[in-house]
């Protein structure tokens, strides 16, 4: 009587347990089987074991930073894609009267979420490694800066008006036209901004930027977000 069965075994394990689509569909023709698989269906690696770190590594995501990923994207993005497909399959079943077998590859899902970076790579030939693109810290206007108390301030002033307001707020008006500077000039601006941000604790910067629209926000920590009274 079930409408949907969600399983995340490797294909050979699903078959061994009798959870493959052919077996289940024989018992319930209307059943939708939603399989979250690691590697592309039918590939030589389809039955290979792996976890989030391995999938992010193979998808190229680890190359964007210089440390272990703090968020297990394999446990978030592919399941969301699978949930969307399940919704579509349920709607389609109302028309056809029969179930279907949905397969979402974790590796392919993590690759597809990088469409913007892939497009940039194919257009420029440059890999989005640390410090080479907007989102990996290539420019002064989009970066993390340490504060006096060892905390961090995020700056994502991509638009000129926000970067100009940010420069005025920290006392660096001469850098208004240098938000997207690279090379020696970019390093000089980054260093100048870093020195100014490092002169005050995060609390002072939060107070200042709470009244200025310039896309500068504190890097919050769990006790501040999910602590008592929040």
C-alpha positions in Angstrom: 0.0 0.0 0.0 3.0 2.3 0.3 3.3 5.2 -2.2 7.0 5.7 -2.1 10.0 3.7 -0.9 13.2 5.7 -0.3 16.5 3.7 -0.1 20.1 4.6 -0.2 21.9 1.3 -0.5 24.5 0.5 -3.2 22.8 -1.2 -6.1 24.2 -4.7 -5.4 23.0 -4.4 -1.8 19.5 -3.3 -2.8 19.3 -6.4 -5.1 20.5 -8.6 -2.3 17.9 -7.3 0.1 15.1 -7.6 -2.5 14.7 -3.8 -2.6 15.4 -3.4 -6.3 12.7 -1.9 -8.5 11.9 -5.1 -10.4 11.1 -7.1 -7.3 9.2 -4.3 -5.6 7.2 -3.3 -8.7 6.0 -6.9 -9.0 4.3 -6.6 -5.6 3.1 -3.0 -6.0 2.8 -1.7 -9.5 2.0 1.8 -8.2 5.0 2.0 -6.0 7.6 4.8 -6.6 11.1 3.6 -5.6 13.4 6.5 -4.9 17.1 5.4 -4.9 19.8 7.7 -3.6 22.9 6.2 -5.2 26.5 7.3 -4.8 27.9 7.1 -8.3 26.3 7.4 -11.8 23.9 4.5 -12.5 25.6 1.9 -14.6 29.1 3.2 -14.1 32.0 1.0 -13.2 32.0 2.6 -9.7 28.3 2.2 -9.1 28.9 -0.3 -6.2 31.8 1.5 -4.7 31.5 2.7 -1.1 32.0 6.3 -0.3 31.0 9.1 2.2 30.5 12.8 2.0 34.2 13.8 2.1 34.9 11.4 -0.8 32.0 12.6 -2.9 32.9 16.3 -2.3 36.5 15.5 -3.3 35.5 13.7 -6.5 33.1 16.4 -7.4 35.8 19.1 -7.1 34.3 20.9 -4.2 37.3 20.3 -1.9 39.5 22.1 -4.4 37.6 25.3 -3.7 39.0 25.6 -0.2 42.0 24.6 1.9 40.4 22.6 4.7 37.8 19.9 5.4 34.3 21.0 4.4 32.2 22.0 7.4 28.9 21.1 5.8 28.0 17.5 4.6 26.6 18.6 1.3 26.1 15.0 0.2 23.5 14.6 3.0 21.6 17.8 2.0 21.7 18.6 -1.8 21.1 15.1 -3.3 18.2 14.3 -1.0 16.5 17.7 -1.8 16.8 16.8 -5.5 15.3 13.4 -4.8 12.4 14.9 -2.9 11.6 17.2 -5.9 11.7 14.2 -8.2 9.4 12.2 -5.9 6.9 15.1 -6.0 7.0 15.0 -9.8 6.7 11.3 -9.9 3.6 11.3 -7.6 2.0 13.8 -9.9 2.9 11.7 -13.0 1.5 8.6 -11.4 -2.0 10.2 -11.2 -1.8 10.3 -15.0 -0.2 6.9 -15.8 -1.5 4.8 -12.8 1.9 3.2 -12.4 5.0 3.8 -10.3 8.5 4.5 -11.4 12.1 4.2 -10.4 13.9 7.4 -9.5 17.7 7.5 -9.2 19.7 10.4 -7.9 23.5 10.1 -8.0 25.2 11.9 -5.1 28.3 12.6 -7.2 26.3 13.9 -10.2 24.1 16.0 -7.9 27.2 17.7 -6.3 28.6 18.3 -9.8 25.4 19.9 -11.1 25.2 22.4 -8.3 28.5 23.9 -9.5 27.1 25.0 -12.9 28.2 28.6 -12.3 31.8 27.6 -11.7 31.8 25.1 -14.5 30.6 27.8 -16.9 33.4 30.1 -15.8 36.0 27.3 -16.1 34.9 26.5 -19.7 34.9 30.2 -20.6 38.2 31.1 -19.1 40.1 27.8 -18.6 40.8 28.8 -15.0 40.0 26.4 -12.2 38.1 27.9 -9.3 40.9 27.1 -6.8 41.4 29.2 -3.6 42.0 32.9 -4.4 41.3 32.7 -8.1 37.5 33.5 -8.4 35.0 35.7 -6.7 33.7 33.1 -4.4 37.1 31.7 -3.4 38.6 35.0 -2.3 40.1 36.6 -5.4 38.9 40.1 -4.7 39.0 42.5 -1.7 35.2 43.1 -1.9 34.4 39.4 -1.3 36.4 38.0 1.6 36.7 37.2 5.3 38.6 39.5 7.6 39.8 38.8 11.1 38.8 41.1 13.9 40.8 42.2 17.0 39.2 39.4 19.2 40.1 36.7 16.7 36.6 36.5 15.2 35.8 37.0 11.5 33.8 39.5 9.5 32.4 38.5 6.1 32.3 41.1 3.4 30.3 40.4 0.2 30.1 43.9 -1.2 29.9 42.8 -4.8 28.1 45.9 -6.1 29.9 49.2 -6.3 27.5 51.1 -4.0 28.0 48.6 -1.2 31.8 48.5 -1.5 31.9 52.3 -1.5 29.8 52.5 1.7 32.0 49.8 3.2 35.2 51.7 2.4 33.7 54.9 3.9 32.6 53.0 7.0 36.1 51.6 7.8 37.9 54.8 6.8 39.4 53.7 3.5 37.8 55.9 0.9 40.8 55.6 -1.4 39.9 52.0 -2.1 36.4 52.7 -3.5 37.5 51.8 -7.1 39.6 48.8 -6.0 37.0 46.3 -4.9 37.8 44.0 -7.8 41.5 44.6 -7.9 43.9 41.7 -8.3 47.6 41.1 -8.3 49.8 43.5 -6.2 47.1 46.1 -6.1 44.5 43.6 -4.9 46.9 42.3 -2.3 47.6 45.9 -1.1 43.9 46.6 -0.7 43.2 43.4 1.1 46.0 44.1 3.5 44.8 47.6 4.1 41.2 46.4 4.8 42.6 43.5 7.0 44.6 45.9 9.1 41.6 48.2 9.7 39.2 45.4 10.5 41.8 43.8 12.9 41.9 47.0 14.9 38.4 46.5 16.5 36.6 43.6 18.0 33.7 42.0 16.1 31.1 43.5 18.4 32.1 47.0 17.4 31.9 46.2 13.7 28.5 44.5 14.2 27.2 47.6 15.8 28.6 49.9 13.1 27.4 47.8 10.1 23.9 47.3 11.6 23.1 50.8 10.4 25.0 50.7 7.1 23.8 48.8 4.0 27.1 47.4 2.7 26.8 43.6 2.9 29.2 43.2 5.9 28.1 40.6 8.4 29.6 38.8 11.4 30.6 35.2 11.1 28.2 33.8 13.7 28.9 30.8 16.0 26.4 28.2 17.1 26.0 29.5 20.7 25.0 32.9 19.3 22.5 31.4 16.8 21.0 28.5 18.7 21.8 29.4 22.3 19.3 30.1 25.1 16.7 32.6 24.3 17.2 32.4 20.5 
